[in-house]
Amino acid sequence: MSVLLRPSEERGHANHGWLESHHSFSFAHYYDPAHMGYRSLRVINDDVIRGGAGFPMHGHRDMEIITYVIQGGVAHRDTSGGTGVTHRGDVQVMTAGSGIRHSEFNASASEELHLLQIWILPDRDNLPPSYDQRTIPEAEKKNVLRLVVGPIGTQDALTIHQDVRLFASLLDEKASVHYELPSGRGAWIQVASGQIEVNGAHLKTGDGVSLEEVAGIDIAAVTGAEFLLFDLA
């Protein structure tokens, strides 16, 4: 059994004034050879963006990019034709593939935008670029594990080109969920808000944990909490 905690205070940190970002894994000027990713999960950036600010048009390639909005709304535009505003609780996915350019701005001029941006290594390079987004009602995540992203062919979820399943959950205080991790796979849990216990380990806002070779994963809310669970090949 392997359970490795990634405390929030040990993450990389950058404050650009308009953007405050915490990096679970090496990213940009933050480099830590002990934290280069987990399986195909390469990036989890916990970003807070001030009103009216954002990332101007810039390029990516050969990456599956997932944006999970915790607070506010992000205005997105890309060169594949994708455009729209992703609000609190919504999820967007973008296949950078052979090359894509996009911009992301806080849709509000005054309120903060808080999101998790996640990068997954694709199962192959030079895919056609694409974009999609979906509203996942909060009621569908309440005290359950709601599948929000899965491999191509997954029903009732956004899809990416990798054998990864991403679940989102909103747990009431003292509520709990259980997940059976298939043999040979690994799980990563990232806490967006609140406090939970994962197989007895205490996690708070911003903490992450990887789990392997466990018979099952038991997650209990110490307070009201929101978290993501990745099931990775």
N, C-alpha and C positions, 0 to 999 in steps of 0.2 A: 504494500500500500504506500502511495506517495501523496502527501498533501503539503504544498509549499505556498506560504502566505506571501503576498506582495503588499506591504503596508503602504497606505496612501502617502505618508510623509517621506517615504524613501523613493518616490517617483521623481523623474526629472521634472524641472519646473522652469518656465520662461514667462516673464511679464513684459509685454511690449507696450503697456499702457492701454491700447485699444483691445488687446487680447491677453488673457491670462490662461496659460495652458499647462496641464500636468500630463506627463508622458509615462505610461506604464512600461513601455519598451523604448529602446534607443530610437531617437528621432531628431532630425535636424542637428542642432549643435549639442544635443544631449547624447552622449555615447557611453554605454555601459556594456562591455562584452558579456557580462553575466545575464543581461536582459535584452536579448536581440529579438525576442518574440517567443511564441509558444506554438509548436507545430506549425500549421499554416496561418496562424494568427500573428500578424506582423506589427500592427500598430493599434493601440487604444489611446487616443488623445482626448482628455477631458478639458473642453474649451469653454471659456466664458468670454463673450464678445460684447463690447459696449454698444449702445444704441447707434445705429447708422453706420457702423464700421463693418469690416469684413475683408475677405480675401479677393482681390481683383483677379481677372482672368489669368489662369496659369495652367500648366500642363501636367498630365500623368500618363503612364502607360503600364500595361501588364500588372494590373492590380484590381481587385474587387473592393470597392469603397462603399462602406455602409455608414449612414448618418442616422443617429437616434437622438431625437430632440427631447430634452428634459424640461426646458423652460423657454418660452418665446417661439419665434418662427424664423426659419432661414430661407432667404430668397435665393434660388438656384437658377443658373443658366449655363448651358454647355453647348459645345459644338456638334453634338449628335442631334440637337433639336430639343433636348430636355429643358423644361422650364417650369417653374412653379414655386409656391411657398410651402414648406414643410413645417407643420406646427407641432406644439407639445404633444408627445405620444406618437407622432407619425414616424415612419421609417422610410428612408430612401436608399436605393442601391444604384451604383454606377459601375459599369464595366469599362475600365480605362482601355484595356485591350491594346490595339495597335497604335493608340494615341488619341487623347481627348484633352480639350481645354475647357475649364469651367471657372465660374465665379460663385462665391457664397458670401452673402451679406446678411446682417441682422435686418429683418424685415421691419423692425420698429426703430424709430428715430430716438427713442428715450429709454425703452426697457431693455434689460440685459437679455442676451441669448445664451443659453447653456445647452451644450450638446456633447455627445460622445461621437467622435469620428473613428471609424474602425477600418483597418486595411487587412484584407485577406489575400494571400498569394493564390493566384488562379491555378487551375489544373493544367493549363497550357497557355502559351504566349500568343500574341498577335490576334486575339479575338476581335470581332467587330465591336466597336464602342457602342454602349447603350445606357439608358437611364430609365428608372422606374421609381415610383413611390406609392405608399399605401397608408391609409388611416387605419390604425388598430384601436378600436374603442377601448377605453380604460376598463369597461365592464368585462371585456374578454380577457383581460390580464389579471383580474381580481382574484387573488388566492389560488391561482393556477399557473402553470407554465404554458404560456401561449407561444406557439411556433410563429416567428415573424419572418425568418429567412431560412431557406433551405436549398439543397442542390436543384439543378434543372430537373423539372418534372414534379417537384413538390407541389401539393395542392394547398390552396388557401394561405399562401405565404409568398413573399417576394423570393426570387431565385438568384443564385450566383453560380459561377463555374468553379465549384469546389465542394468536396464532401464535408460540409460544415452545416450544422443546424444551430440556429440562434433562437433562444427562447427569451421572452420578457415576462416579468411578473411584478405585480403590485400586491404585497402582502400586508394585511392588517396585523396589528400587534397581536402576538401569540399564535397567529395562523402559521401553517406549515405546508410544505409540498415535498414530494419525494420524486427522485429521478433515477431510473435504472441506466447506468452507463454501460453500453455494450463492451464486451471484452476487446482489448487492444486499442480502445479509444481513450482520449483524454478530454477533460472538462476544464473550462476556465469560467469562473464566476466573478463578475465585476459589480460592485455595489454603487448604484447611482445616488441613492439617498437612504438614510436610516441605518439601522443595525440589524444584522442577522447572525445566526449561528449555522455553520456548515459542518456537518459531522462533528459537532462539538467545538469547532474553532470559531472564535468571535471575530466578526468583520464589521467595520463601520464604513461610512461614506468615503468613497475613493479607494477602498481596499480591493484587492483582487486575490484570487487563490486558484492554483491549479491542482487537479486531482487525477490520479491514475491508479489502476489496479484496486479499485474500490468496488465492493459488491453493490452499493447503492449510495446515493447522495441524499441526505436529509437536510432540508433547509427550513429553519424556523425563525420567525420574525421576533426580535427583542423589542423593537419599536415598529411603527409603520415603516415599510421599506419598499424600495424599487431596485431591481437588479436585473442583470442579464446573465444567462447561462449559455455558454458555447459548448457544443459537443463536436469534437474535432477528430478526424481520422489520423 
